[in-house]
Amino acid sequence: MINWVLRGAVLLWAVFFMIVGVRGVMDPASFTEMFGIGVEGIAANTVRADLSAFFLVAAGAAALGALVAGWTRAMLVPAALYGTALIGRLVGAMSGDIVNEAIVQAMIVEALTVMLMVGSWRVLSRPKSDAALTPAAADGGS
């Protein structure tokens, strides 16, 4: 049961961030609203490509890890991406960067993402116990 709940949570996460990524490809100015990034002129192409790639790759890997039984390690990709982003934000905060409520919210999302992905990977990658595999094992033998 917990496996299905975790898979569902990871898939919902993936759908949300897939929408963010696709929206960024179609309209890079959407990142201006979310992240306060200016996308005038040539910067629009970079924002469209780089930020969208971050979200699309993370969402695709999470969905792959949740849907394909042997590919649970794919959930470590978004964990690594969001973990790196969180570390970058922490370094920035310690270096004196401006930290407002939007930055704090982003850090919370990044930390929760790392916990969801690593936790889901650990639970979903555990081998099934022998008792769960064979009904005879529960009876004590043959």
Residue frames as a rotation matrix with the C-alpha (Angstrom) as fourth column:
MET 1
0.563 0.827 0.000 0.00
0.827 -0.563 0.000 0.00
0.000 0.000 -1.000 0.00
ILE 2
0.457 -0.460 -0.762 2.77
0.150 -0.804 0.576 2.45
-0.877 -0.378 -0.298 0.93
ASN 3
-0.576 -0.692 0.434 4.41
0.526 0.093 0.846 1.75
-0.625 0.716 0.310 -2.43
TRP 4
-0.094 0.633 0.769 1.33
0.959 -0.151 0.241 2.97
0.269 0.760 -0.592 -4.28
VAL 5
0.815 0.359 -0.455 1.08
0.511 -0.816 0.270 6.07
-0.275 -0.452 -0.849 -2.09
LEU 6
0.042 -0.893 -0.448 4.73
0.146 -0.439 0.887 6.93
-0.988 -0.103 0.112 -2.72
ARG 7
-0.620 -0.228 0.750 4.41
0.737 0.158 0.657 6.29
-0.269 0.961 0.070 -6.45
GLY 8
0.349 0.851 0.392 1.34
0.906 -0.413 0.091 8.53
0.240 0.324 -0.915 -6.54
ALA 9
0.720 -0.135 -0.681 3.06
0.296 -0.828 0.477 11.31
-0.628 -0.545 -0.556 -4.60
VAL 10
-0.384 -0.922 -0.051 6.09
0.251 -0.157 0.955 11.18
-0.889 0.354 0.292 -6.90
LEU 11
-0.454 0.272 0.849 3.87
0.891 0.108 0.441 11.20
0.028 0.956 -0.291 -9.99
LEU 12
0.700 0.711 -0.076 1.88
0.714 -0.697 0.056 14.20
-0.013 -0.093 -0.996 -8.73
TRP 13
0.329 -0.700 -0.634 5.17
0.115 -0.636 0.763 15.98
-0.937 -0.324 -0.128 -8.05
ALA 14
-0.615 -0.626 0.480 6.37
0.496 0.166 0.852 15.07
-0.613 0.762 0.208 -11.56
VAL 15
0.058 0.718 0.694 3.17
0.986 -0.150 0.073 16.32
0.157 0.680 -0.717 -13.23
PHE 16
0.814 0.258 -0.521 3.39
0.411 -0.889 0.201 19.66
-0.411 -0.378 -0.830 -11.42
PHE 17
0.095 -0.869 -0.485 7.01
-0.122 -0.493 0.861 20.26
-0.988 -0.023 -0.153 -12.38
MET 18
-0.508 -0.141 0.850 6.44
0.776 0.353 0.522 18.96
-0.373 0.925 -0.069 -15.92
ILE 19
0.555 0.769 0.317 3.80
0.830 -0.540 -0.142 21.68
0.062 0.341 -0.938 -16.27
VAL 20
0.664 -0.399 -0.632 6.28
0.023 -0.834 0.551 24.27
-0.747 -0.380 -0.545 -14.93
GLY 21
-0.382 -0.904 0.192 8.88
0.188 0.127 0.974 23.09
-0.905 0.408 0.122 -17.46
VAL 22
-0.288 0.352 0.891 6.53
0.954 0.183 0.236 23.00
-0.080 0.918 -0.388 -20.46
ARG 23
0.785 0.594 -0.177 5.14
0.595 -0.802 -0.055 26.39
-0.174 -0.062 -0.983 -19.50
GLY 24
0.328 -0.761 -0.560 8.70
-0.050 -0.606 0.794 27.75
-0.943 -0.233 -0.237 -19.42
VAL 25
-0.594 -0.498 0.631 9.42
0.565 0.300 0.769 26.38
-0.572 0.813 0.103 -22.91
MET 26
0.036 0.727 0.686 6.26
0.985 -0.143 0.100 27.94
0.171 0.672 -0.721 -24.31
ASP 27
0.679 0.249 0.690 6.52
0.162 -0.968 0.189 31.23
0.716 -0.017 -0.698 -22.40
PRO 28
-0.201 -0.858 -0.472 9.84
0.744 0.179 -0.643 31.96
0.637 -0.480 0.603 -20.68
ALA 29
-0.487 0.083 0.869 8.30
-0.349 -0.931 -0.106 35.09
0.801 -0.355 0.483 -19.18
SER 30
0.648 0.728 -0.222 6.36
-0.114 0.381 0.918 32.75
0.753 -0.570 0.330 -16.86
PHE 31
0.145 -0.689 -0.710 9.63
0.876 0.423 -0.232 32.32
0.460 -0.588 0.665 -14.98
THR 32
-0.610 -0.300 0.734 9.62
0.048 -0.938 -0.344 36.08
0.791 -0.175 0.586 -14.33
GLU 33
0.296 0.829 0.474 6.50
-0.591 -0.231 0.773 35.67
0.750 -0.509 0.421 -12.21
MET 34
0.867 0.119 -0.484 7.75
0.189 0.820 0.540 32.57
0.461 -0.560 0.688 -10.38
PHE 35
0.389 -0.841 -0.377 11.42
0.921 0.348 0.175 33.41
-0.016 -0.415 0.910 -9.89
GLY 36
0.776 -0.053 -0.628 11.81
0.103 -0.972 0.210 37.13
-0.622 -0.228 -0.749 -10.53
ILE 37
-0.291 -0.890 0.351 14.10
0.532 0.154 0.833 36.53
-0.795 0.429 0.429 -13.50
GLY 38
0.201 0.294 -0.934 14.18
-0.535 -0.766 -0.356 39.06
-0.821 0.571 0.003 -16.32
VAL 39
-0.079 -0.170 0.982 13.78
0.575 0.797 0.184 37.50
-0.814 0.580 0.034 -19.76
GLU 40
0.720 0.285 -0.633 14.33
-0.258 -0.737 -0.625 40.37
-0.645 0.613 -0.456 -22.14
GLY 41
0.352 -0.585 -0.731 16.13
-0.935 -0.247 -0.253 39.96
-0.032 0.773 -0.634 -25.44
ILE 42
-0.073 -0.525 -0.848 18.64
-0.582 0.713 -0.391 37.16
0.810 0.465 -0.357 -25.78
ALA 43
-0.787 -0.219 0.577 18.16
-0.616 0.326 -0.717 36.09
-0.031 -0.920 -0.391 -22.15
ALA 44
0.231 0.963 0.138 14.75
-0.920 0.263 -0.292 34.65
-0.317 -0.060 0.947 -23.06
ASN 45
0.479 -0.091 -0.873 16.38
-0.541 0.752 -0.376 31.85
0.691 0.653 0.311 -25.02
THR 46
-0.613 -0.774 -0.155 18.73
-0.296 0.408 -0.864 30.94
0.732 -0.484 -0.479 -22.18
VAL 47
-0.600 0.478 0.642 15.97
-0.734 -0.010 -0.679 31.02
-0.318 -0.878 0.357 -19.58
ARG 48
0.455 0.809 -0.373 13.69
-0.891 0.415 -0.186 28.99
0.005 0.416 0.909 -21.88
ALA 49
0.302 -0.406 -0.863 16.34
-0.359 0.790 -0.497 26.33
0.883 0.459 0.093 -22.40
ASP 50
-0.638 -0.762 -0.109 18.16
-0.189 0.292 -0.937 26.09
0.746 -0.578 -0.331 -19.08
LEU 51
-0.664 0.429 0.613 15.38
-0.709 -0.102 -0.698 26.50
-0.236 -0.898 0.372 -16.53
SER 52
0.424 0.858 -0.289 12.93
-0.905 0.411 -0.107 24.41
0.027 0.307 0.951 -18.51
ALA 53
0.063 -0.488 -0.871 15.53
-0.347 0.807 -0.477 21.66
0.936 0.332 -0.118 -18.86
PHE 54
-0.853 -0.368 0.371 16.00
-0.442 0.129 -0.888 21.59
0.279 -0.921 -0.273 -15.07
PHE 55
-0.283 0.838 0.466 12.28
-0.800 0.062 -0.597 21.05
-0.529 -0.542 0.653 -14.46
LEU 56
0.525 0.534 -0.662 11.64
-0.831 0.488 -0.265 18.72
0.181 0.690 0.701 -17.41
VAL 57
-0.228 -0.683 -0.694 14.57
-0.367 0.721 -0.588 16.40
0.902 0.120 -0.415 -16.68
ALA 58
-0.885 -0.072 0.460 13.71
-0.465 0.158 -0.871 16.26
-0.010 -0.985 -0.173 -12.97
ALA 59
0.000 0.982 0.191 10.04
-0.863 0.096 -0.496 15.55
-0.505 -0.165 0.847 -13.68
GLY 60
0.439 0.133 -0.889 10.81
-0.747 0.604 -0.279 12.95
0.500 0.786 0.364 -16.35
ALA 61
-0.565 -0.726 -0.392 13.26
-0.317 0.630 -0.709 11.09
0.762 -0.277 -0.586 -14.13
ALA 62
-0.736 0.358 0.574 10.84
-0.595 0.063 -0.801 11.13
-0.323 -0.932 0.167 -11.19
ALA 63
0.342 0.920 -0.194 8.01
-0.899 0.259 -0.354 9.76
-0.275 0.295 0.915 -13.35
LEU 64
0.173 -0.371 -0.912 10.29
-0.577 0.713 -0.399 7.09
0.798 0.595 -0.091 -14.81
GLY 65
-0.826 -0.561 0.050 11.40
-0.336 0.420 -0.843 6.03
0.452 -0.713 -0.536 -11.34
ALA 66
-0.495 0.721 0.485 7.82
-0.685 0.019 -0.728 5.88
-0.534 -0.693 0.484 -10.08
LEU 67
0.443 0.806 -0.393 6.38
-0.860 0.258 -0.441 4.02
-0.254 0.533 0.807 -13.07
VAL 68
0.464 -0.356 -0.811 9.08
-0.413 0.723 -0.554 1.51
0.784 0.592 0.188 -14.01
ALA 69
0.996 0.090 0.011 9.83
-0.052 0.463 0.885 -0.99
0.074 -0.882 0.466 -11.23
GLY 70
0.512 -0.859 -0.034 13.50
0.856 0.506 0.101 -1.55
-0.069 -0.081 0.994 -12.09
TRP 71
-0.118 -0.548 0.828 14.26
0.633 -0.684 -0.362 2.16
0.765 0.482 0.427 -12.52
THR 72
0.762 0.491 -0.422 13.69
0.626 -0.394 0.673 3.50
0.164 -0.777 -0.608 -9.02
ARG 73
-0.098 -0.888 -0.450 17.21
0.854 -0.307 0.420 4.98
-0.511 -0.343 0.788 -8.99
ALA 74
-0.337 0.029 0.941 15.97
0.732 -0.620 0.281 7.52
0.592 0.784 0.188 -11.52
MET 75
0.752 0.659 0.007 14.36
0.484 -0.559 0.673 9.31
0.447 -0.503 -0.740 -8.55
LEU 76
0.279 -0.741 -0.611 17.88
0.774 -0.204 0.600 10.21
-0.569 -0.640 0.516 -7.41
VAL 77
-0.424 -0.394 0.815 18.19
0.840 -0.508 0.191 12.55
0.339 0.766 0.547 -10.41
PRO 78
0.340 0.557 0.758 15.63
0.191 -0.830 0.524 15.09
0.921 -0.034 -0.389 -9.12
ALA 79
0.873 -0.094 -0.478 17.02
0.480 0.006 0.877 14.58
-0.080 -0.996 0.050 -5.61
ALA 80
-0.110 -0.994 -0.025 20.47
0.934 -0.112 0.340 15.56
-0.340 0.014 0.940 -6.88
LEU 81
-0.334 0.033 0.942 19.18
0.632 -0.733 0.249 18.53
0.699 0.679 0.224 -8.89
TYR 82
0.589 0.667 0.455 17.04
0.091 -0.615 0.783 19.96
0.803 -0.420 -0.423 -6.11
GLY 83
0.727 -0.425 -0.539 19.65
0.653 0.186 0.735 19.15
-0.212 -0.886 0.413 -3.47
THR 84
-0.356 -0.882 0.308 22.26
0.934 -0.343 0.098 21.07
0.019 0.323 0.946 -5.46
ALA 85
-0.074 0.426 0.902 19.85
0.320 -0.847 0.426 23.99
0.945 0.320 -0.074 -5.83
LEU 86
0.886 0.431 -0.171 19.22
0.264 -0.167 0.950 23.96
0.381 -0.887 -0.262 -2.06
ILE 87
0.275 -0.875 -0.400 22.95
0.892 0.076 0.446 23.95
-0.360 -0.479 0.801 -1.32
GLY 88
-0.468 -0.426 0.775 23.40
0.750 -0.655 0.093 26.86
0.467 0.625 0.625 -3.72
ARG 89
0.377 0.694 0.613 20.68
0.144 -0.698 0.701 28.82
0.915 -0.176 -0.363 -1.94
LEU 90
0.871 -0.091 -0.483 22.23
0.490 0.096 0.866 28.08
-0.033 -0.991 0.128 1.47
VAL 91
-0.185 -0.982 0.031 25.65
0.967 -0.177 0.182 29.23
-0.173 0.063 0.983 0.24
GLY 92
-0.306 0.146 0.941 24.02
0.485 -0.827 0.286 32.37
0.819 0.544 0.182 -1.14
ALA 93
0.757 0.643 0.114 22.24
0.190 -0.383 0.904 33.07
0.625 -0.663 -0.412 2.14
MET 94
0.624 -0.595 -0.506 25.49
0.694 0.125 0.709 32.63
-0.358 -0.794 0.491 4.08
SER 95
-0.404 -0.812 0.421 27.25
0.915 -0.355 0.193 34.91
-0.007 0.463 0.886 1.59
GLY 96
-0.668 0.157 -0.728 24.79
0.203 -0.902 -0.380 37.73
-0.716 -0.401 0.571 2.17
ASP 97
-0.857 0.451 0.250 22.38
0.241 -0.078 0.967 37.27
0.456 0.889 -0.042 -0.73
ILE 98
-0.540 0.767 0.347 18.91
-0.838 -0.528 -0.137 38.70
0.078 -0.365 0.928 -0.20
VAL 99
-0.893 0.344 -0.291 16.63
0.352 0.936 0.024 36.06
0.281 -0.081 -0.956 1.31
ASN 100
-0.587 0.782 0.210 12.93
-0.806 -0.588 -0.064 36.86
0.074 -0.207 0.976 1.19
GLU 101
-0.033 0.663 0.748 9.83
-0.602 0.584 -0.545 34.73
-0.798 -0.468 0.380 1.65
ALA 102
0.784 0.289 -0.549 10.01
-0.620 0.381 -0.685 33.48
0.011 0.878 0.478 -1.96
ILE 103
-0.129 -0.915 -0.382 13.55
-0.706 0.355 -0.613 32.18
0.697 0.190 -0.692 -1.39
VAL 104
-0.638 -0.043 0.769 12.53
-0.699 0.453 -0.554 30.51
-0.324 -0.891 -0.319 1.87
GLN 105
0.454 0.870 0.193 9.56
-0.626 0.466 -0.625 28.90
-0.634 0.163 0.756 0.10
ALA 106
0.581 -0.313 -0.751 11.84
-0.655 0.368 -0.660 27.63
0.483 0.876 0.009 -2.68
MET 107
-0.534 -0.835 0.134 14.23
-0.729 0.374 -0.573 26.18
0.428 -0.404 -0.809 -0.09
ILE 108
-0.272 0.531 0.802 11.36
-0.666 0.498 -0.556 24.36
-0.695 -0.685 0.218 1.61
VAL 109
0.774 0.557 -0.299 10.18
-0.582 0.442 -0.682 22.92
-0.248 0.703 0.667 -1.72
GLU 110
0.202 -0.790 -0.579 13.73
-0.694 0.302 -0.653 21.82
0.691 0.534 -0.487 -2.54
ALA 111
-0.685 -0.459 0.566 14.23
-0.728 0.426 -0.536 20.17
0.005 -0.780 -0.626 0.86
LEU 112
0.101 0.812 0.574 10.85
-0.600 0.510 -0.616 18.39
-0.793 -0.282 0.539 0.66
THR 113
0.723 0.110 -0.682 11.67
-0.672 0.337 -0.659 17.23
0.158 0.935 0.318 -2.87
VAL 114
-0.323 -0.912 -0.255 14.97
-0.732 0.411 -0.543 15.72
0.600 0.011 -0.800 -1.75
MET 115
-0.637 0.119 0.762 13.22
-0.623 0.502 -0.600 13.94
-0.454 -0.857 -0.245 1.13
LEU 116
0.469 0.881 0.062 10.38
-0.627 0.381 -0.680 12.67
-0.622 0.280 0.731 -1.10
MET 117
0.600 -0.245 -0.761 12.71
-0.683 0.339 -0.647 11.38
0.416 0.908 0.036 -3.81
VAL 118
-0.528 -0.848 -0.054 15.33
-0.666 0.452 -0.593 9.79
0.527 -0.277 -0.803 -1.55
GLY 119
-0.487 0.421 0.766 12.68
-0.646 0.417 -0.640 8.32
-0.588 -0.806 0.069 0.75
SER 120
0.625 0.759 -0.181 10.67
-0.659 0.389 -0.643 6.95
-0.418 0.522 0.744 -2.17
TRP 121
0.227 -0.637 -0.736 13.79
-0.730 0.389 -0.562 5.50
0.644 0.665 -0.377 -3.76
ARG 122
-0.731 -0.555 0.397 14.74
-0.670 0.472 -0.574 3.75
0.131 -0.686 -0.716 -0.51
VAL 123
-0.201 0.742 0.640 11.29
-0.558 0.450 -0.697 2.28
-0.805 -0.497 0.323 0.09
LEU 124
0.721 0.598 -0.350 10.54
-0.599 0.284 -0.749 1.33
-0.348 0.750 0.563 -3.52
SER 125
0.199 -0.720 -0.665 13.97
-0.773 0.302 -0.558 -0.22
0.602 0.625 -0.497 -4.15
ARG 126
-0.352 -0.289 0.890 13.83
-0.837 0.523 -0.161 -2.60
-0.419 -0.802 -0.426 -1.17
PRO 127
-0.760 0.101 -0.642 13.54
-0.317 0.804 0.503 -6.22
0.567 0.586 -0.580 -2.23
LYS 128
0.334 0.928 0.166 10.33
-0.751 0.155 0.642 -7.93
0.570 -0.339 0.748 -1.27
SER 129
-0.313 -0.419 0.852 10.69
-0.878 0.470 -0.091 -10.29
-0.362 -0.777 -0.515 1.67
ASP 130
-0.933 -0.088 -0.348 10.50
-0.232 0.887 0.399 -14.03
0.273 0.453 -0.848 1.05
ALA 131
-0.688 0.725 -0.019 7.32
0.431 0.388 -0.815 -14.25
-0.583 -0.569 -0.580 3.12
ALA 132
-0.032 0.695 -0.718 5.62
-0.405 -0.666 -0.627 -11.75
-0.914 0.271 0.302 0.87
LEU 133
-0.478 -0.246 -0.843 6.70
-0.875 0.051 0.481 -13.63
-0.075 0.968 -0.240 -2.25
THR 134
-0.654 0.185 -0.734 5.45
-0.157 0.916 0.370 -17.11
0.740 0.357 -0.570 -1.44
PRO 135
0.278 0.841 0.465 2.25
-0.765 -0.099 0.637 -18.02
0.581 -0.533 0.615 0.38
ALA 136
0.609 -0.075 -0.789 3.86
0.263 0.958 0.112 -21.29
0.748 -0.276 0.604 1.50
ALA 137
-0.500 -0.865 0.044 6.48
0.301 -0.221 -0.928 -19.37
0.812 -0.450 0.371 3.48
ALA 138
-0.346 0.458 0.819 3.74
-0.774 -0.632 0.027 -17.92
0.530 -0.625 0.573 5.64
ASP 139
0.734 0.662 -0.154 2.56
-0.500 0.679 0.538 -21.46
0.460 -0.318 0.829 6.46
GLY 140
0.453 -0.641 0.620 6.01
-0.708 0.164 0.687 -22.44
-0.542 -0.750 -0.379 7.63
GLY 141
-0.451 -0.724 0.522 7.23
-0.201 0.652 0.731 -24.51
-0.869 0.225 -0.440 4.73
SER 142
-0.803 -0.003 0.596 6.24
0.484 0.581 0.654 -26.55
-0.349 0.814 -0.465 1.75
